């Protein structure tokens, strides 16, 4: 055998040994290749690359997630949902850990919302506006109880201290003057605990006794919204606004109802009206910024979210908001720290405990994360959260 033949044979052997590695590298890069085309707006090439990645890695949720994003941009909503469904079945947390845009979609309009047992509403805090109650009570002296007593009870309800709220309510002697607001507060206690039908009954009693009291209409609208009865919710919030137009929370809830009815233009107008009345209304700024992002106004959205953080710089709600923002951008360590700081003040908040556990799972601290998710389920049952616990935690213990 000639030297040339030997060299040629060795070269072929080297290429054959390298080939699997090169092919594997090529396969791995289909996803990156698709992302490059996506950023260049070369959507047809991006779709081809994502298809190749999925063909080579059918068990990898990332391919389905990235293709779902592309389908959404192209307006193929059914195909996008189908891909996300497959990704979710492959890994229930994949859409959170892979893509910041999808994390943002998960959190969008969910920072501040009303109580729900849906995993989609994992990030919210109660937007009970103490300021609005205080404003109303200062303007209307029709209730016999001192404002300070009522505000303390409302504060207990807002932070979830229902036992103390119930006790304080039980010590107040009921009169024809104070019954409307007491019924309203009993309704809020039930609403915050997910007892929606009972809450509606209390709000209706309050309305029957004081038909010019706007906050009971507002709270009943929130309850109907939680039941998915958006038309009834809209009737109540409209009535509340007819009675009094200068309470920001009424416009906030009006916006939330319009969002549920997919009327984005009117939702934005209602958020804008809330912000005209109170330019530091953190909840309204936050949700308004998410709507701006939804319609593509990214620069305005960034300004709004930063305004929200500045407005609530030293508040507990701001820490919660910052933790959520860190979660959106994949800064799970900072998110974890923020949720822990919130729990220092409210250690039994099941939603924040769940958020903390989710952050820890995404940091691969499975033991800590699973313990927190388990604790959140002990405090408040939730089927979808339980599914995540079963998928990621049950087999570890």
VOGU-3710 file (C-alpha; in Angstrom, 3 decimals, decimal comma):
1> xxxxxxxxxx> 0,000/0,000/0,000  1,448/3,356/-0,998  2,067/6,169/1,454  -0,510/8,277/-0,419  -3,130/5,510/0,010  -2,351/5,181/3,722  -2,669/8,948/4,248  -5,939/9,011/2,287  -7,331/6,092/4,315  -6,367/7,766/7,587
11> xxxxxxxxxx> -8,036/10,973/6,430  -11,245/9,086/5,615  -11,123/7,368/9,004  -10,664/10,719/10,749  -13,607/12,191/8,876  -15,780/9,188/9,705  -14,906/9,543/13,398  -15,635/13,270/13,310  -18,845/12,938/11,319  -21,168/11,974/14,203
21> xxxxxxxxxx> -19,840/14,868/16,269  -20,294/17,313/13,392  -23,793/16,051/12,678  -24,718/16,250/16,349  -23,417/19,800/16,492  -25,428/20,611/13,379  -28,580/19,183/14,997  -28,101/21,175/18,203  -27,605/24,343/16,170  -30,946/24,102/14,348
31> xxxxxxxxxx> -32,578/25,819/17,303  -29,974/28,577/17,379  -30,226/28,879/13,608  -33,992/29,324/13,899  -33,547/32,023/16,531  -31,124/33,920/14,291  -33,605/33,834/11,404  -36,395/34,871/13,791  -34,473/37,944/14,940  -33,802/38,850/11,290
41> xxxxxxxxxx> -37,547/38,480/10,560  -36,762/35,624/8,157  -39,770/33,679/9,375  -39,903/31,014/6,652  -36,273/30,015/7,306  -36,865/30,145/11,062  -39,819/27,782/10,724  -37,747/25,352/8,670  -34,988/25,352/11,295  -37,425/24,817/14,176
51> xxxxxxxxxx> -39,039/21,962/12,231  -35,608/20,352/11,804  -34,852/20,686/15,521  -38,198/19,117/16,440  -37,665/16,280/13,955  -34,277/15,511/15,509  -35,342/16,128/19,129  -39,066/15,337/19,463  -38,758/15,104/23,271  -37,215/18,563/23,656
61> xxxxxxxxxx> -39,867/21,126/24,682  -37,657/24,044/23,613  -38,271/23,396/19,930  -42,041/23,436/20,393  -41,848/26,597/22,519  -39,777/28,520/19,981  -41,992/27,352/17,129  -45,080/28,348/19,150  -43,668/31,865/19,463  -43,151/32,019/15,704
71> xxxxxxxxxx> -46,657/30,714/15,009  -48,046/33,411/17,317  -46,156/36,146/15,446  -47,519/34,799/12,156  -51,047/34,783/13,553  -51,343/30,995/13,632  -52,902/30,934/17,096  -54,209/27,362/16,914  -50,812/25,995/15,862  -49,149/28,077/18,579
81> xxxxxxxxxx> -51,446/26,677/21,272  -50,893/23,143/19,989  -47,114/23,515/20,250  -47,374/24,995/23,736  -49,635/22,124/24,780  -47,050/19,597/23,600  -44,250/21,485/25,368  -46,287/21,607/28,568  -46,883/17,845/28,425  -43,170/17,225/27,903
91> xxxxxxxxxx> -42,264/19,524/30,796  -44,875/21,597/32,697  -42,259/24,222/33,571  -40,470/24,347/30,225  -42,129/27,510/28,979  -40,954/29,313/32,110  -37,350/28,187/32,153  -36,612/28,527/28,443  -37,953/31,806/27,167  -38,189/35,216/28,874
101> xxxxxxxxxx> -40,907/36,403/26,484  -43,070/33,462/27,467  -42,364/34,074/31,150  -43,536/37,623/30,585  -46,668/36,374/28,835  -47,280/34,088/31,807  -47,095/37,020/34,201  -48,674/39,662/31,947  -51,765/41,237/33,470  -51,382/38,874/36,387
111> xxxxxxxxxx> -49,296/40,992/38,744  -52,402/42,565/40,181  -55,667/40,699/39,929  -58,352/39,253/42,144  -58,288/35,902/43,900  -58,586/32,810/41,745  -57,653/29,161/41,949  -56,078/29,188/38,490  -52,371/28,622/38,007  -52,529/31,339/35,349
121> xxxxxxxxxx> -53,139/33,792/38,198  -50,117/32,655/40,189  -48,795/36,191/40,449  -51,219/38,663/41,902  -51,831/40,655/45,032  -55,150/42,036/46,130  -55,737/45,513/44,713  -57,968/46,538/47,634  -57,307/50,232/47,661  -57,181/51,554/51,193
131> xxxxxxxxxx> -56,790/55,025/49,699  -60,140/54,770/47,908  -61,972/53,616/51,013  -60,350/56,414/52,999  -61,309/58,973/50,347  -64,912/57,777/50,324  -65,205/57,672/54,128  -63,766/61,182/54,432  -66,291/62,514/51,921  -69,292/60,664/53,358
141> xxxxxxxxxx> -70,018/60,716/57,062  -72,984/58,354/56,782  -71,353/55,503/58,719  -71,247/55,625/62,486  -67,958/53,799/63,073  -64,713/55,806/63,329  -62,723/55,757/60,106  -59,677/54,412/61,946  -61,538/51,265/63,067  -62,798/50,551/59,560
151> xxxxxxxxxx> -59,385/51,180/58,016  -57,737/48,731/60,440  -60,241/46,057/59,451  -59,680/46,760/55,755  -55,928/46,497/56,299  -56,389/43,097/57,941  -58,472/41,936/54,976  -55,957/43,283/52,459  -53,023/41,389/53,989  -55,035/38,195/54,510
161> xxxxxxxxxx> -55,408/38,330/58,304  -59,000/37,112/58,135  -59,166/35,868/61,716  -58,356/39,319/63,066  -60,748/40,948/60,592  -63,581/38,616/61,622  -62,863/39,261/65,304  -62,843/43,030/64,824  -66,106/42,897/62,861  -67,722/40,803/65,597
171> xxxxxxxxxx> -66,974/43,482/68,205  -68,858/46,211/66,331  -72,480/46,771/67,276  -74,557/46,680/64,111  -76,766/49,687/63,396  -78,724/50,822/60,379  -75,938/53,348/59,737  -72,975/50,965/59,725  -74,609/47,806/58,358  -73,888/48,622/54,661
181> xxxxxxxxxx> -70,133/48,915/55,138  -70,028/45,979/57,587  -71,794/43,800/55,012  -69,287/45,068/52,448  -66,361/44,051/54,676  -67,845/40,625/55,414  -68,138/40,212/51,655  -64,496/41,158/51,177  -63,413/38,554/53,735  -65,318/35,883/51,812
191> xxxxxxxxxx> -64,120/37,160/48,420  -60,481/37,003/49,508  -60,998/33,423/50,650  -62,639/32,349/47,395  -66,182/32,120/48,800  -67,565/33,987/45,827  -71,289/33,236/46,107  -71,359/34,142/49,800  -69,420/37,340/49,005  -72,010/38,321/46,381
201> xxxxxxxxxx> -74,781/37,828/48,953  -73,051/40,202/51,392  -72,387/42,837/48,718  -76,028/42,618/47,592  -77,208/43,194/51,169  -74,943/46,233/51,365  -76,309/47,580/48,070  -79,914/47,024/49,173  -79,305/49,084/52,316  -77,125/51,774/50,694
211> xxxxxxxxxx> -77,748/51,923/46,918  -75,507/55,003/46,621  -72,462/53,235/48,121  -70,197/52,590/45,068  -67,631/50,240/46,613  -70,133/47,427/47,173  -71,058/47,595/43,476  -67,342/47,487/42,720  -66,717/44,480/44,935  -69,723/42,616/43,551
221> xxxxxxxxxx> -68,393/43,328/40,057  -65,088/41,752/41,110  -66,997/38,704/42,345  -68,958/38,314/39,119  -65,703/38,682/37,206  -64,209/35,854/39,258  -67,174/33,682/38,220  -66,668/34,589/34,553  -69,944/36,564/34,457  -68,413/39,535/32,694
231> xxxxxxxxxx> -71,613/41,196/31,518  -73,001/41,262/35,054  -69,639/42,501/36,307  -69,707/45,272/33,715  -73,199/46,362/34,793  -72,079/46,662/38,421  -68,866/48,552/37,727  -70,756/50,891/35,387  -73,241/51,611/38,181  -70,389/52,277/40,596
241> xxxxxxxxxx> -68,833/54,763/38,155  -72,169/56,526/37,678  -72,336/57,030/41,432  -68,741/58,226/41,813  -66,213/58,705/39,037  -63,176/59,841/41,015  -62,168/56,584/42,741  -59,185/55,130/40,834  -59,919/51,521/41,812  -63,245/51,646/39,965
251> xxxxxxxxxx> -61,443/52,450/36,717  -58,827/49,770/37,464  -61,517/47,102/37,776  -63,336/48,491/34,743  -60,095/47,935/32,806  -59,733/44,378/34,116  -63,270/43,540/32,981  -62,624/45,034/29,534  -59,489/42,893/29,316  -61,556/39,797/30,004
261> xxxxxxxxxx> -63,911/40,884/27,209  -60,874/41,352/24,896  -61,577/45,058/24,457  -57,980/46,257/24,778  -58,649/49,832/23,654  -61,243/50,434/26,372  -59,090/48,632/28,942  -56,218/50,990/28,202  -58,541/54,009/28,408  -59,723/52,869/31,846
271> xxxxxxxxxx> -56,160/52,370/33,089  -55,295/55,827/31,769  -58,255/57,330/33,648  -57,130/55,571/36,852  -53,666/57,059/36,369  -55,108/60,525/35,729  -56,665/60,285/39,179  -53,553/58,804/40,807  -50,312/58,873/38,828  -48,588/56,692/41,471
281> xxxxxxxxxx> -51,169/53,864/41,278  -48,632/51,030/41,057  -51,108/48,297/40,144  -52,579/50,329/37,293  -49,122/51,344/36,022  -48,045/47,702/36,038  -51,045/46,349/34,152  -51,033/49,292/31,747  -47,375/48,583/30,965  -48,217/44,950/30,193
291> xxxxxxxxxx> -50,928/46,052/27,771  -48,468/48,416/26,095  -46,094/45,492/25,663  -48,935/43,362/24,321  -49,675/45,855/21,533  -45,989/46,344/20,739  -45,260/49,611/22,559  -42,149/48,171/24,199  -40,407/51,489/24,993  -43,487/52,909/26,686
301> xxxxxxxxxx> -43,952/49,639/28,533  -40,425/49,765/29,948  -40,955/53,355/31,097  -44,223/52,370/32,793  -42,826/49,343/34,617  -39,882/51,382/35,880  -42,307/54,089/37,006  -44,219/51,455/38,934  -41,069/50,316/40,688  -40,047/53,890/41,509
311> xxxxxxxxxx> -43,548/54,779/42,735  -43,562/51,921/45,200  -39,880/52,066/46,007  -40,083/51,287/49,717  -43,350/49,384/49,870  -43,908/45,693/50,406  -45,981/45,568/47,208  -43,001/46,988/45,312  -40,765/44,197/46,591  -43,329/41,712/45,334
321> xxxxxxxxxx> -43,448/43,485/41,978  -39,657/43,486/41,691  -39,547/39,777/42,519  -42,025/39,117/39,712  -40,012/41,224/37,277  -36,868/39,304/38,185  -38,757/36,087/37,564  -39,824/37,322/34,113  -36,231/38,094/33,149  -34,974/34,763/34,440
331> xxxxxxxxxx> -33,194/36,237/37,466  -34,479/33,447/39,664  -32,018/34,097/42,494  -33,174/37,700/42,835  -36,798/36,586/42,479  -36,236/34,070/45,275  -34,739/36,778/47,486  -37,683/39,101/46,816  -40,295/36,477/47,613  -38,422/35,598/50,811
341> xxxxxxxxxx> -38,441/39,264/51,870  -42,173/39,443/51,263  -42,722/36,301/53,318  -40,820/37,833/56,234  -43,896/40,032/56,714  -46,576/37,624/55,485  -45,266/34,104/56,167  -48,527/32,299/55,370  -49,273/33,726/51,934  -49,781/30,545/49,846
351> xxxxxxxxxx> -49,300/32,271/46,491  -45,966/33,833/47,389  -44,813/30,551/48,969  -45,687/28,830/45,698  -43,840/31,486/43,674  -40,797/31,002/45,910  -40,943/27,244/45,423  -41,272/27,627/41,664  -38,215/29,894/41,570  -36,225/27,358/43,597
361> xxxxxxxxxx> -37,248/24,497/41,292  -36,076/26,548/38,313  -32,759/27,000/40,135  -32,640/23,195/40,468  -32,961/23,466/44,258  -35,593/20,757/44,111  -35,708/19,874/47,800  -36,301/23,465/48,932  -38,628/24,219/46,030  -40,729/21,111/46,499
371> xxxxxxxxxx> -41,047/21,765/50,215  -42,374/25,254/49,521  -44,763/24,085/46,806  -46,003/21,389/49,194  -46,496/23,986/51,933  -48,437/26,253/49,581  -50,730/23,330/48,721  -51,298/22,635/52,408  -52,384/26,241/52,865  -54,488/26,389/49,696
381> xxxxxxxxxx> -55,359/23,507/47,389  -54,895/24,044/43,659  -55,192/21,250/41,098  -52,747/22,655/38,547  -50,129/23,442/41,154  -50,610/19,936/42,479  -49,937/18,595/38,961  -46,604/20,435/38,972  -45,804/19,014/42,398  -46,593/15,501/41,137
391> xxxxxxx> -44,462/16,007/38,017  -41,360/17,396/39,720  -41,510/16,524/43,377  -43,515/13,409/44,212  -40,838/10,993/42,949  -38,105/12,765/44,912  -39,464/11,869/48,342
//
